[in-house]
């Protein structure tokens, strides 16, 4: 017998064959393509609220520099809060990000983690959103996360210190 078959017992093989006895092969034809070039079964939701779409020339948030950058680069500074944008649509991700960063700023957090995913479609937009009008006064800078916190699939975001009104 071959090496692979030796790993599967006769009982397991009989169970597998019984489980797949009614299975039919999948149709091997490619999916039909519409005149627009998209597969017919692709669902494209229409967003109800538009997040800002920036031109490629629009600057992204500035990088984190100084002592904070060195500590983040070495993985010695842990983020104080985190938000995961996996599974969010474009609009929902934008609203979630603005809400999260505004709340973190109000709570006096200094560095937070924003997880986008390594190949996610949101990844290129996040640095641009952070320099947008809603977050420009909250965000100091951005930096790719250390491998321990998600590497190229996440960003550290440094926040301004919250301004407090002094009582005299």
QUIWO-V703665 format. One record per residue. RES is the residue in three letters. PHI is phi in whole degrees, 0 to 359 (NA if undefined). OMEGA is omega as a letter, one per 20 degrees, with the letter a starting at -180 (999 if undefined). Layout:
RES,PHI,OMEGA
RES,PHI,OMEGA
This chain:
UNK,NA,r
UNK,283,a
UNK,299,a
UNK,290,a
UNK,292,r
UNK,294,a
UNK,280,a
UNK,253,a
UNK,284,r
UNK,299,r
UNK,295,r
UNK,295,r
UNK,297,r
UNK,295,r
UNK,297,r
UNK,297,a
UNK,299,r
UNK,294,a
UNK,292,a
UNK,253,a
UNK,296,a
UNK,263,a
UNK,289,r
UNK,243,r
UNK,297,r
UNK,289,r
UNK,292,a
UNK,270,r
UNK,287,r
UNK,292,r
UNK,296,r
UNK,294,a
UNK,248,r
UNK,280,a
UNK,295,r
UNK,280,r
UNK,94,r
UNK,265,r
UNK,296,a
UNK,297,a
UNK,272,r
UNK,280,r
UNK,257,r
UNK,246,a
UNK,290,r
UNK,265,a
UNK,293,r
UNK,273,r
UNK,232,a
UNK,276,r
UNK,280,a
UNK,296,r
UNK,251,a
UNK,262,r
UNK,292,a
UNK,299,a
UNK,278,r
UNK,293,a
UNK,289,r
UNK,271,r
UNK,299,a
UNK,292,r
UNK,286,r
UNK,285,a
UNK,232,r
UNK,75,a
UNK,300,a
UNK,298,a
UNK,298,a
UNK,298,a
UNK,294,r
UNK,292,a
UNK,300,a
UNK,271,r
UNK,75,a
UNK,260,r
UNK,237,a
UNK,270,r
UNK,295,a
UNK,274,r
UNK,203,a
UNK,213,r
UNK,225,r
UNK,251,a
UNK,265,r
UNK,303,r
UNK,81,r
UNK,274,r
UNK,286,a
UNK,304,a
UNK,293,a
UNK,296,r
UNK,296,r
UNK,297,r
UNK,297,r
UNK,297,a
UNK,296,a
UNK,298,a
UNK,297,a
UNK,298,a
UNK,291,r
UNK,295,r
UNK,293,r
UNK,298,r
UNK,297,r
UNK,297,r
UNK,276,r
UNK,81,r
UNK,290,r
UNK,259,a
UNK,227,r
UNK,232,a
UNK,246,r
UNK,244,a
UNK,262,a
UNK,246,a
UNK,97,a
UNK,291,a
UNK,251,a
UNK,291,r
UNK,287,a
UNK,279,a
UNK,308,a
UNK,289,a
UNK,276,a
UNK,303,r
UNK,299,r
UNK,287,r
UNK,299,a
UNK,293,r
UNK,260,r
UNK,284,a
UNK,299,a
UNK,286,a
UNK,243,a
UNK,302,a
UNK,276,a
UNK,257,a
UNK,264,r
UNK,273,a
UNK,193,a
UNK,220,r
UNK,206,r
UNK,299,a
UNK,287,r
UNK,293,a
UNK,306,r
UNK,296,a
UNK,248,r
UNK,120,r
UNK,55,a
UNK,287,r
UNK,264,a
UNK,208,r
UNK,232,r
UNK,273,r
UNK,236,r
UNK,269,a
UNK,249,r
UNK,296,r
UNK,286,a
UNK,293,r
UNK,280,r
UNK,247,r
UNK,272,a
UNK,280,r
UNK,259,a
UNK,247,999
